[in-house]
Amino acid sequence: MVNTQKIITPEQNLDRDCTTLSRHVLQQLQSFSPDAQDLSALMNRIALAGKLIARRLSRAGLMEGVLGFTGEINVQGEWVKKLDVFANEVFISVFEQSGLVCRLASEEMENPYYIPENCPIGRYTLLYDPIDGSSNVDINLNVGSIFAIRQQQGEDLDGEAKDLLQDGYQQIAAGYILYGPSTVLVYSLGRGVHSFILDPSLGEFILAQENIRIPEQGSVYSVNEGNFWQWDESIREYVRYVHSQDRYTARYSGALVGDIHRILMQGGVFLYPGTKKQPNGKIRVLYESAPLAFLVEQAGGKTSTGTQNLLEVIPEQLHARTPLIIGSKIDVELAESFIKKELC
């Protein structure tokens, strides 16, 4: 039997260990132009926010006032956890010092947060979900942050950020940070998908894998089956079909980033369809589904609302939601086929 395993030389190991996130961004853009340096600096700031949040999470059970609810309800109508507030403030603090970002838009804030001193020169907007899956924090399960960078268009004189109400193809970059056994940052500039692992001894995100490709078909399906009787019949029929197939395994953590990371690496499909109470689903377009769709499509996967490519969705408001089907191409198309069959 021929051993086909790739042998890594010491020189390659050294080069890999030296490939930091900021260096990788410049390599991706093949440029040291001002735009390239801006994006490198922006990704560095996102990485800094991730390090601060990871540090807080690692100490969460040892510190007072970190876990639990604040007693307030956010713009989404959801109870706010203390770590949601902390993580949102981390992103604001980090980018107030950047000089590059004029606005931040978060699912935790009703309106964009403007940084007036940056606006004359800051040409970018950061959209983000500071802590996704925060219900997992109190029981020490994985959570994540989701982000996207868009270029500001126009003067935005009315402060309503209407230029953000565009399709997902307008994103310059997108990614997520997964806080688990290790802290992993995955990003794309529209030139493939790449992952980095935080090395605590260096305080740097170090390249782990380049040009990630999602398998064309997987064996995992991820969906909250507690909503089964709230779904349209087409989704129930799809899940019944999956149950009848030996090759599928159910995996659902309640943290979107963790579930998507599994599917990105191993293949399969994640679904969060609409329900009778929430026909448009629960996932926010600008802060969750569009950034993740950008990544998955760059990795060779497919994304859908069930009837439309997610990256083609134009939200009508900053906090618009959409059903989400995302993952391996064949698995997403299978789920779509049940929905389209009902519509015919």
C-alpha positions as CSV (number, residue, x, y, z in Angstrom):
1,M,0.0,0.0,0.0
2,V,1.4,3.4,-1.0
3,N,1.6,6.0,1.7
4,T,0.1,9.2,0.2
5,Q,0.3,11.3,3.3
6,K,1.9,14.7,2.7
7,I,5.2,15.1,4.5
8,I,5.6,18.5,6.1
9,T,9.3,19.7,6.2
10,P,10.6,21.8,9.1
11,E,10.8,24.8,6.8
12,Q,7.1,24.4,5.9
13,N,6.2,24.1,9.5
14,L,8.1,27.3,10.3
15,D,6.4,29.2,7.5
16,R,3.0,27.9,8.6
17,D,3.7,29.0,12.2
18,C,4.6,32.5,11.0
19,T,1.4,33.0,8.9
20,T,-0.6,35.3,11.0
21,L,-4.0,36.6,10.1
22,S,-2.8,40.1,9.1
23,R,-0.1,38.6,6.9
24,H,-2.5,36.2,5.3
25,V,-4.9,39.0,4.3
26,L,-2.1,40.9,2.5
27,Q,-1.1,37.7,0.8
28,Q,-4.7,37.1,-0.3
29,L,-4.9,40.5,-1.8
30,Q,-1.4,40.3,-3.3
31,S,-1.0,43.9,-2.5
32,F,0.3,46.4,0.1
33,S,-2.0,49.1,-1.3
34,P,-4.0,51.3,1.2
35,D,-7.1,49.3,0.6
36,A,-5.3,46.0,1.4
37,Q,-3.7,47.5,4.5
38,D,-7.2,48.7,5.6
39,L,-8.6,45.3,5.3
40,S,-5.7,43.8,7.1
41,A,-6.1,46.3,9.9
42,L,-9.9,45.6,10.1
43,M,-9.3,41.8,10.4
44,N,-6.7,42.5,13.1
45,R,-9.3,44.5,15.0
46,I,-11.9,41.7,14.6
47,A,-9.2,39.3,15.9
48,L,-8.6,41.5,18.9
49,A,-12.3,41.5,19.7
50,G,-12.2,37.7,19.5
51,K,-9.3,37.5,21.9
52,L,-10.9,39.7,24.4
53,I,-14.2,37.7,24.3
54,A,-12.4,34.4,24.4
55,R,-10.5,35.5,27.5
56,R,-13.8,36.6,29.2
57,L,-15.4,33.3,28.3
58,S,-12.5,31.3,29.7
59,R,-13.1,33.0,33.1
60,A,-16.9,33.2,33.0
61,G,-17.5,30.7,35.7
62,L,-14.9,32.2,38.1
63,M,-16.1,35.8,37.9
64,E,-19.2,37.5,39.4
65,G,-21.6,39.3,37.1
66,V,-20.5,37.5,33.9
67,L,-23.2,34.9,33.5
68,G,-27.0,35.2,33.5
69,F,-29.4,37.8,32.2
70,T,-29.4,41.6,32.5
71,G,-33.2,41.8,32.9
72,E,-33.5,43.7,29.7
73,I,-35.1,42.8,26.3
74,N,-33.3,43.7,23.1
75,V,-34.6,45.0,19.8
76,Q,-35.3,41.4,18.7
77,G,-37.7,40.9,21.6
78,E,-35.2,38.5,23.4
79,W,-33.9,38.5,26.9
80,V,-30.4,39.9,27.0
81,K,-27.5,38.0,28.6
82,K,-24.7,39.8,30.3
83,L,-22.1,38.4,27.9
84,D,-24.2,39.7,25.0
85,V,-23.7,43.2,26.4
86,F,-20.0,42.7,27.1
87,A,-19.3,41.3,23.7
88,N,-21.2,44.1,21.9
89,E,-19.2,46.7,23.9
90,V,-15.9,44.9,23.1
91,F,-16.6,45.3,19.3
92,I,-17.5,49.0,19.8
93,S,-14.5,49.8,21.9
94,V,-12.1,48.0,19.5
95,F,-13.4,49.7,16.4
96,E,-13.7,53.2,18.0
97,Q,-9.9,53.2,17.9
98,S,-9.6,51.9,14.4
99,G,-10.0,55.1,12.4
100,L,-11.4,52.9,9.6
101,V,-15.0,52.1,10.6
102,C,-17.7,54.8,10.5
103,R,-20.6,52.6,11.6
104,L,-21.2,49.4,13.5
105,A,-24.5,47.5,13.2
106,S,-25.3,44.7,15.6
107,E,-28.3,42.6,16.3
108,E,-28.0,43.8,19.9
109,M,-28.6,47.5,18.8
110,E,-31.7,48.9,17.3
111,N,-29.8,51.4,15.2
112,P,-26.2,51.6,13.9
113,Y,-23.6,52.9,16.2
114,Y,-21.8,55.9,14.6
115,I,-18.2,56.9,15.3
116,P,-18.2,60.6,14.2
117,E,-14.5,61.0,14.5
118,N,-14.0,58.1,12.1
119,C,-16.6,59.1,9.5
120,P,-14.6,61.6,7.5
121,I,-12.1,58.8,6.7
122,G,-13.8,55.6,7.7
123,R,-15.2,54.0,4.6
124,Y,-16.4,50.7,6.1
125,T,-19.3,49.3,8.2
126,L,-18.9,46.3,10.4
127,L,-22.0,44.2,10.9
128,Y,-21.9,41.6,13.6
129,D,-23.6,39.2,16.0
130,P,-21.4,39.7,19.1
131,I,-22.3,36.4,20.8
132,D,-24.3,33.8,18.8
133,G,-25.8,31.0,20.9
134,S,-25.4,32.8,24.2
135,S,-27.9,30.4,25.9
136,N,-25.0,27.9,25.7
137,V,-22.7,30.1,27.8
138,D,-24.2,29.2,31.2
139,I,-23.7,25.5,30.6
140,N,-20.1,25.8,29.1
141,L,-21.0,24.9,25.5
142,N,-19.5,26.5,22.4
143,V,-20.6,29.9,21.2
144,G,-19.4,32.2,18.4
145,S,-19.3,35.7,16.9
146,I,-20.3,36.4,13.3
147,F,-19.1,39.4,11.3
148,A,-19.2,41.0,7.9
149,I,-17.5,44.1,6.4
150,R,-19.3,46.3,3.9
151,Q,-18.1,49.5,2.2
152,Q,-20.1,52.5,3.1
153,Q,-21.9,53.9,0.1
154,G,-23.0,57.6,0.0
155,E,-22.9,60.1,2.8
156,D,-25.6,58.4,5.1
157,L,-26.7,61.9,6.1
158,D,-30.0,60.7,7.6
159,G,-28.3,58.2,9.9
160,E,-30.6,55.3,8.7
161,A,-27.8,53.3,6.9
162,K,-30.2,52.5,4.0
163,D,-27.1,51.6,1.9
164,L,-26.8,48.4,4.0
165,L,-30.1,47.2,2.6
166,Q,-28.5,45.4,-0.3
167,D,-27.8,41.8,-1.2
168,G,-25.0,39.7,0.4
169,Y,-22.8,40.0,-2.6
170,Q,-22.0,43.5,-1.5
171,Q,-20.0,42.1,1.5
172,I,-16.3,42.7,1.2
173,A,-15.4,40.1,3.8
174,A,-17.2,37.8,6.2
175,G,-16.5,35.2,8.8
176,Y,-17.0,33.9,12.3
177,I,-15.1,33.2,15.5
178,L,-15.8,29.9,17.3
179,Y,-15.1,29.8,21.0
180,G,-14.6,26.2,21.9
181,P,-11.7,23.9,23.0
182,S,-9.7,26.3,20.9
183,T,-10.6,29.7,19.5
184,V,-11.0,29.4,15.7
185,L,-11.4,32.3,13.3
186,V,-12.7,31.5,9.8
187,Y,-12.9,34.2,7.1
188,S,-13.2,35.0,3.4
189,L,-12.4,38.0,1.3
190,G,-14.1,36.3,-1.7
191,R,-10.9,34.4,-2.4
192,G,-11.7,31.1,-0.7
193,V,-12.2,30.3,3.0
194,H,-9.4,30.0,5.5
195,S,-9.2,29.1,9.2
196,F,-6.9,30.3,12.0
197,I,-6.4,29.0,15.5
198,L,-5.6,31.3,18.4
199,D,-2.2,30.4,19.9
200,P,-2.5,31.8,23.5
201,S,1.3,31.7,23.9
202,L,1.8,34.1,21.0
203,G,-1.5,36.0,21.3
204,E,-1.9,35.5,17.5
205,F,-4.3,33.7,15.2
206,I,-2.1,31.3,13.2
207,L,-3.1,29.8,9.9
208,A,-4.6,26.3,10.3
209,Q,-6.2,25.5,6.9
210,E,-6.4,27.3,3.6
211,N,-9.0,27.0,0.8
212,I,-11.5,25.0,2.8
213,R,-13.9,23.1,0.6
214,I,-17.2,21.8,1.9
215,P,-18.0,18.2,0.8
216,E,-20.5,18.1,-2.0
217,Q,-22.7,15.8,0.1
218,G,-22.6,15.0,3.8
219,S,-24.2,12.8,6.4
220,V,-25.2,15.4,9.0
221,Y,-28.5,17.3,9.2
222,S,-28.8,20.0,11.8
223,V,-32.2,21.4,12.7
224,N,-34.2,22.2,15.9
225,E,-36.8,19.4,15.7
226,G,-38.6,20.9,18.7
227,N,-40.3,23.1,16.1
228,F,-41.5,20.2,14.0
229,W,-45.2,20.9,14.4
230,Q,-44.6,24.6,13.7
231,W,-43.1,24.0,10.3
232,D,-44.8,23.9,6.9
233,E,-45.7,20.4,5.7
234,S,-42.9,20.5,3.1
235,I,-40.2,20.8,5.9
236,R,-41.9,18.1,7.9
237,E,-41.9,15.8,4.9
238,Y,-38.2,16.5,4.3
239,V,-37.3,15.6,7.9
240,R,-39.4,12.4,7.7
241,Y,-37.5,11.5,4.6
242,V,-34.1,12.1,6.3
243,H,-35.3,9.9,9.2
244,S,-35.8,7.1,6.8
245,Q,-32.3,7.2,5.4
246,D,-29.5,5.3,7.1
247,R,-26.8,7.7,6.1
248,Y,-28.0,10.8,8.0
249,T,-27.1,11.7,11.6
250,A,-28.7,14.5,13.6
251,R,-26.4,17.1,15.1
252,Y,-27.8,20.3,16.7
253,S,-26.2,22.4,19.4
254,G,-28.3,25.5,19.6
255,A,-25.3,27.6,18.5
256,L,-25.4,28.6,14.9
257,V,-21.6,29.1,14.5
258,G,-20.8,25.7,16.0
259,D,-23.3,23.9,13.8
260,I,-22.1,25.7,10.7
261,H,-18.5,25.0,11.5
262,R,-19.2,21.3,11.7
263,I,-20.9,21.3,8.3
264,L,-18.3,23.5,6.7
265,M,-15.6,20.9,7.7
266,Q,-17.6,17.7,7.4
267,G,-20.5,18.4,5.0
268,G,-24.2,18.2,5.5
269,V,-27.0,20.7,5.9
270,F,-28.2,23.2,8.5
271,L,-31.8,24.3,8.4
272,Y,-33.7,27.0,10.4
273,P,-37.0,27.3,8.5
274,G,-39.9,29.6,9.2
275,T,-42.6,28.7,11.7
276,K,-46.3,29.5,12.1
277,K,-45.3,32.2,14.6
278,Q,-42.3,33.4,12.7
279,P,-42.8,32.8,8.9
280,N,-39.5,34.5,8.1
281,G,-37.6,32.4,10.5
282,K,-35.3,33.6,13.3
283,I,-32.0,34.2,11.6
284,R,-31.1,37.8,10.8
285,V,-30.1,38.5,7.2
286,L,-27.3,41.1,7.8
287,Y,-25.7,39.8,10.9
288,E,-26.0,36.0,10.4
289,S,-27.3,34.4,7.2
290,A,-25.6,36.7,4.7
291,P,-22.1,36.4,6.3
292,L,-22.4,32.7,6.6
293,A,-23.8,32.3,3.1
294,F,-20.8,34.3,1.8
295,L,-18.5,31.8,3.5
296,V,-20.3,28.6,2.5
297,E,-20.6,29.7,-1.1
298,Q,-16.9,30.5,-1.2
299,A,-16.2,27.0,0.1
300,G,-18.3,25.4,-2.7
301,G,-21.5,24.9,-0.8
302,K,-25.0,26.3,-1.4
303,T,-27.3,28.5,0.6
304,S,-31.1,29.1,0.2
305,T,-34.2,30.5,1.8
306,G,-35.9,27.4,0.3
307,T,-36.9,29.4,-2.8
308,Q,-34.1,31.9,-3.3
309,N,-30.3,32.1,-3.1
310,L,-29.6,33.7,0.3
311,L,-27.0,36.0,-1.1
312,E,-29.6,37.5,-3.4
313,V,-31.9,38.5,-0.5
314,I,-32.3,42.2,-0.1
315,P,-33.5,43.0,3.4
316,E,-36.2,45.6,3.9
317,Q,-34.9,46.7,7.3
318,L,-31.7,46.3,9.3
319,H,-33.1,43.5,11.5
320,A,-34.9,41.6,8.8
321,R,-35.0,37.8,9.1
322,T,-35.0,35.0,6.6
323,P,-35.4,31.2,6.6
324,L,-32.0,29.5,6.3
325,I,-30.9,26.3,4.5
326,I,-27.1,26.1,4.2
327,G,-24.5,23.5,3.6
328,S,-23.4,20.9,1.0
329,K,-24.8,21.5,-2.5
330,I,-26.5,18.1,-2.9
331,D,-28.0,18.2,0.6
332,V,-29.4,21.8,0.2
333,E,-30.9,21.0,-3.1
334,L,-32.6,18.0,-1.6
335,A,-34.2,20.1,1.1
336,E,-35.2,22.7,-1.6
337,S,-36.9,20.0,-3.7
338,F,-39.4,19.3,-1.0
339,I,-40.3,23.0,-0.7
340,K,-40.6,23.5,-4.5
341,K,-42.7,20.3,-4.8
342,E,-45.3,21.8,-2.4
343,L,-45.3,25.1,-4.2
344,C,-46.0,23.5,-7.6
